[in-house]
Amino acid sequence: QLIAAEKGVEVDKAGFDEALEAQKKRGRQAWKGSGEQAIAEFWRALAETHGATVFTGYDHEQDTGAVLAIVKRGVAADGAAEWSHVDRLIAGETGVVLLDRTPFYGESGGQLGDQGTLGHEGGAATVGNTEVSQGLRLHHVTVVRGALCVGDGVHTVVDHDRRSATRRNHTATHLLHAALRDVLGTHVAQKGSLVSAERLRFDFSHHKGMTADELRRIEDIVNREVLANHEVRTALKDIDAARADGAMALFGEKYDDLVRVVTVPGFSMELCGGTHCARTGDIGLFRLVSESGIAAGVRRIEALTGTGALAAVRQVGDTLAAASAALKAQPGALVSAIERLQADKRAVEKELDALHRAQARAAAADLAAGARQIGGVTVLITRVDGDLREQADRLRDQLGSSVLVLASEVDGKAQLLVAATKDVAGARFHAGKVIAELAPMIGGRGGGRPDLAQAGGADVAGLPAALERAEALVSAALGG
């Protein structure tokens, strides 16, 4: 408004307010369709209509159920996300299916949701993920054959291999938690987790990184419990009684009055709604793969179990075998073979460095042969290869009381250096003043002390003229 007034233009304040309110309304509509609270309200209304889904997955991986509702996600005319009820899905379509009962575990407590299939005589669908909201188990499906309709009775089949792998990782997470508290102290508390079929990730409170010895002890303790093949017990208890028995609960987590307690006798007891192994031996093998810090006072461990852990061990073995073959040494002798290789490398590098120094001295001697006397001072003005400072140091060592003007081309750029020994620099000669006159001839600038000055420029073609000019400047300075 101030700028407009200065230009003699009025602002349509009423029109602006009207447009702003319209935009706010569009924003509210978009949020209403796609915000988490709005989606939760949508599922809550569905739960009030049909009731919570009966979960049978603790005891079954296959079951039968009835399709109570099908929901598709679309886009409204205003661009907002829109959830709508449909009567059916046909082949190729995706949606969310609600059943009256299901063995599919819905993503919660860090454990990812189950995958599998829904099928009946009229069609079949794959379940790509299962979520939980408002007591409902939400099956995200893609119909692959026929149609899936509200009212259909379906045969539900959880992906057994994926469920088994997830169970191994979840039970191992409980063992890991207890082992961490045993090794590091009871201050360790879970700060987050991920349990999938492929791996487990566990975040916990700890003030510093773990040592190699601590990590080895953790791995040993967990595998000891795996080998003991304890029965993994589950029971429903009153929450106060469960806590009194020593069951660990997640900080900030909300629990019902009746809770599920998962126990590895004599080692671990936690409140948990996830799926678990029948016995710890089902885990097969526990293998730590990384430990890192993710925030102040929070560490993260990633680990593998079962076939995933076996694959990791085999990969290490394959790498060891490849290294042994490359070094022509038995695996047990690899360390000494590598040490010998490193010692040989250092020896070769030492010899190579000595050779380079000898070559540099020889090159400097050849250059020094071109020096001449001007006013009683040895002067060398020439073009060289390599680092100008290194060359100047070697030449001054050979020439003694001297003045040097050196030029070179480095990466397509012109370089100039003017140097004088301490006995010459000062009253008789100032390297910085000489370089200041030469630098513009190579398209650059430069300056420096009486005994050393450098310049760089883009005009390599100007180097011959710069060296010729240096002859005159040095001769004039030294009275030649």
N, C-alpha and C positions, 0 to 999 in steps of 0.2 A: 504493500500500500504506500509506503514511504517513497519507494523508487518511482512508482506510477505517478504519485502526486508531483514529484520533481519534473516528470516529463509531461505533466498536464493531462494525464489519463486517469479515468476513474476505474476502480475495481468493483466488479459486480459481487459484493459480499453475499447477498441473498442467494444468488445463483451458485456461488461457491459452496455455501452451507448446504444447499439442496443436493448438489452433486456429491459432497462428502458424505452426507447421510445415506445416499443411495449406495455408495461404495461400501459403507459400513454394513448396510443391510445385505449386500452381496457376500461380504466376508462372513457374516453370521450364518448365511444360508450354506455357504461352502463348508464351514466348520460343523454345522449341524449335520451335514451329510457324511463328513469324513473324520470328525474328531473322535478321540477315544471314548469320551464320555457319552457322545451320541450313539456310538456303536454298542457300548455297554448297555445303554437303555434299550436299544433294539433287541439285544439278546435277552435282557431281563423280561421284556414283554413276552418273548417267546417262551421263556421258562415259566412264567405265570400261567401261560396257556397249557403247556404240555408237562410241566414238572421237570425235575432234575433227571438227567440220564442215569440209568442204572449201569454202573461199571462192573463188568464181570472179568476184567483182565488180570486180576491177581491170580485167578485159578484157571483161566481159559485163554487160549489163543484163537479159538474158533467158537462161534456162537450164531444164533439167529436173532433177528430183530425186525422191527417194522419201521418203515420210513414215515416219520411224523411230519416233517416239513423239509422243503428244499428252498434255498435262498441263493439268488444270483446277485453279483455285484455289477452295477453298471454306472453310467454317467448321466446325470440329469441335464436338462436343457441349459441350465446356467453353468454347467461345467463341474458341479459338485458331485462327489461320490454318492451313489444311491444303492441301497439294499432293497431288494424286492422279493416277495414270495412268488414262486412259480409252481405249477403242478407237476412238471417233469423236466428232465434233461435228456437230450438225445446225443447220439454218438458225436464226439468232438467237443461237446460243451462242458464247461466247468462250473462248479458251484459248491455250496456248503450243504451237506446233508445232515439232518438231525434224526437220530434213531431213538427208540424207546429204551434200548439196552445195547451195550457194545463192549467188546473186549479191548478196543483201541484205547491206549493211554494217551491222554491229552497233555501237551507240553506244559510243564509246570515244575517248580522246584529245581530248575536247572536242567531237568531231563527233557530231551526233545520228544516230540510226539511220534506215535507209531505210524507206520505205513503198512499197506496191504491191499486187499480187494473187497469189494461188495459185489455179490452176484445173485442172480435168480434166473429163471427160465427165459424171461423177456429181455435180459440185458446184463451188462457187467460194467463195473467202474473200478478204477484204481484210486486208492487213497494216498495222496502225496504227503499229507500232514494231518495231524489231529491237534486241535487246540481245546482249551477249556475256558468257558466264560459263563458266569452266573449259574454254575452247576450243570451246564450243558456240555456235552462232548461234540465238538464241531468237526465233522469230517470234510476235508477239502478234497473233492473228487474230480476226476475227469472220466466221462463215460466213454468206454472203448467199444461197446457193442450194444445195439438195440437202444432201449430207453430205460430210464430210472424214474419211477413215478411215486408221488405221495400215496401212501397206503400199501405199497409193495412190501412183501416179506422178503428179506434178503439174508443170504448166508455171509457172515462176516469172518474174514480170515486175516489175521495179523501176520506180517512178514516174520517168520520164525527166526531166521538167521539174524536179522536186524535187531529183533527184540532180545535175543540171547546175547548178542554183543553189547547191547545197551545195558542189560542187566549186569553183565560182568563189570562194566565200567562204573556202574552206580555202586555196587557192593564194594568195589575197590576204592571208591571215593571215601566211603565210611571208614575203611581200614586205614587209608592215607591220613584222614583227619585225626584218628586216634594215635597213629604213629607220630605225627607231627607234635601233638601235645606231649607225647612220651619223651621225644628227643629234645624238643625246643622249650617246652614248658606249657603250663596251663593257660598262659596268656594268649595262646593261639586260638583264634576264633575265625570261623568261616565268614568270608566277605563276598562270596559269590562262587558260582560253579557252572560248569557246562558238562552235561553227560550226553554223549551221542554214541552211535554205534562204532564210530571210528576211533574215538579218543575220549579222555576226560581232562578237564581243566579245573583247577581248584585254587581259588584266591583266599589268602588268609593273612591275619595280622601278625607281623613280625618286624622287628626294628632294623634288621640288617640281612645281607645276603647269606645264604647257607654255604657252609664249607663242603668240600668234596667228601670229607668223612661223615658229615651229618647226612648228606644225600645218600651215601652208601648205607648208613644205618637205617634210614627210612625205608629204602628198597628192601633191605634184609628183613626188617620187621614185618613188612606187608607180605613178603613171600613166605615168611615163616607161618603167618596166619593162614595163607593160602594152602600151604602144604599140610597144615593141621586139619584141613577139611572140616571145619566147624559147621554145624547146622546154623543156617541163618533163620532166626525166628522172628515172626511178626505177630503182633497182638494189638487189639484195640483197648486203650486204657483211658481213664479219666486223666485230664491233663495235669492236674495237681499231683496225682499219684505217680504219673510218669516222671514228672520233674523230681519228685521225692526219691524215686528209684535211681536218679542220676542221668536220665535221658537228656541229651543235649538238644537245644532248640536254637533255631536261627534268630539272631537279634533282629527285631523289627518285624518278624513274620507274624501273621495273624493265624491263630489256631482255634479250632472248635473245642467245645468242652470235652468231646471224645476224640482222641488222637490215635494215630497208628504209630506204633513203636517198633523199630527194626533193631534187632539185637544180634550181635556176634558174641556168644557167651564168654564172659571173662575178659572181653577186649573192647567192645564198642556198643553204645546204645544211643540211638538218635530218633527224634521224631521225623518221620519221612513218609510221604505218600507215593514214592516211586516204586518201580518194579525191581526185584532183586533176585540173585541166585538162590537156589535151594541150599547150597553149601558153598563155603568159601573156595573149596577145591575146584569148583566150576570156573573160577577166574583163570586157572591154568598157569599164567605167568604175569607178573607185574613188572613193568619196565619204565623207569623215569626217563624222560627225553629232554626236559628243560626246566630251569628255575630262573626266575627273573623278577625284577621289581617293576610294578606298574603304577605305584603312587607312593606318597610318603607313608611309610609304615605298613605297606601292603605288598606282599609277594605273590607270585603266581607259579604254580607247578603244573606241567603238562605230562601226561603219562599214557601208556598203552597197556592193554591186557590181551590175553588169549592169542588169537592168530595175529593180531596187530603187533603185539609184543614180539612174537616169534619172527614176524617179517622184519622187524627192526633189528633183532639179533642177527638174522641171516644177512641183512644188508651190511652190518659191521663186519661179519665174517667174509663176505664177498670182497669188501674193500680191503681187508687185511690180506686176502689171498692175492688180489691184484697187485698190491704193494709188494708182497713177497716175490711175486713173479718178476716185477719190474726191477727189483734190487737183487734178484737171484739169491735170496736168503730165506731160510725157514722162518715161519712166523715168530717163533721164540727168539730169533736172532735179529729181528727187524730194528730194534732200538740201537744196537751196536753197529749195524750196517749203516743206519742213518747218521750216527755219530762219525763213522769213518768217512762217509760221503761229505759231511759238513767240514771235517778237517781237511780233506783233499781240496774242497772248494776254497777254503781260506788260504791254503798253500798256493793254489793256482792264482788266486787274486793278488796275493803278495808278490809273486813272480811277475805277474802282468803289470802291477803298479811300478815295480822296479824297472821293467822294460820301458814303460811309458816315460818315467823320469829320465832314463838314459837317452831315449830318443829326443826328449825335450831339450836336454843339455846339449846334445849334438846339434839340434836345430838352432839353438841359441848361439852356439859357437860359430855356425855358418853365417848367421846374421851378423854377429859381432865382427866378423871379418870385413864387413862392408862399412864399418864405422870410420870416421875421419876426425881430425883435430881442427877445431875452430876456436881461436882465442885461447888456446891452451886447455880446452875441454874436449873430451871425446864425445862426438855427436853421432847418433844413428837415427836416420829418418827413413822409414821403410814400411812396406805392407807385409803383414804377417797373418798366419792362421791361428785359430784357437783364442783362448781367453787373453785379452790384452793385459790385464793386471798380472797374471801369472807370467806372461812373457816378459813384461817390464821388470818384474822381480828377478828373474833369471839373468836378464841382460845386464842389469845394474850390478849384480854379483860378479859378473865376468868383466865388465868394463871399468868398474871403479867410478871415479869422479866423472860424471857424464850427464848428458841431456838426451832424452829419447822422444821421438814423435812416431807413434805407431798407428797404423790404420788397418781395418779389417771389415769384412762383410759378414754379418750374422743374420740369418733368416731373412735375407733380402734387404736388410737395413745397413746403413753405413755407421761405423764406429771409429772414433778417434780418441787417442790418449796421448797426453804430454806429461813427461815425468822428468824430474831432475834430482840428483843426489843432494843431500842436505848442505854440503859445502858450496854448491853452485846456486841453489835456490835462495831467493831473497833479494839481496842487493843487486846481483848481476842478472838474475833470470826469474820470471814469474810465470809458471805454467798456466795459471788461471787466465792471465791476460792473453797469452798466445791462443789458448783454446777458444776464447771469446771471439777472436778474429776468424778462426778457422771454421767454427760451427756453422755460420750461415752458408758457407760454401757447399755443405752437404744437406742443406735444408733443415737445420736443427738449431738447438741452443746448447750452451754448455758453460761450465765454469769450474772453479775449484781452488785449491790451495797453491802456494808458490811451488811446492814440490810435486804436486799431482793434480791433474785435471782431466775430465772426460767430457765427451759430447757424442750425441747420436742424432742421426737424421735419416730421412727417407731417400735422399738422392745419392745412390751409390756411384753414379757417374761423376759426381763432384770430387771423389777421393783423389784422383791424380793431381788436379789443380790445387787441392788443399795441401797435399804433400809438397808441391812446388812452392806454394806460398810459405809453408813452414820453413823451408830452407832460408828464405829471405828474412823471416822474423827471427829465427834463432841466430843467424849470422849477425844481424843488427844488434841483438841483445848481448851477444858475447864479444862484439867488437871485431868480428872476423872480416 
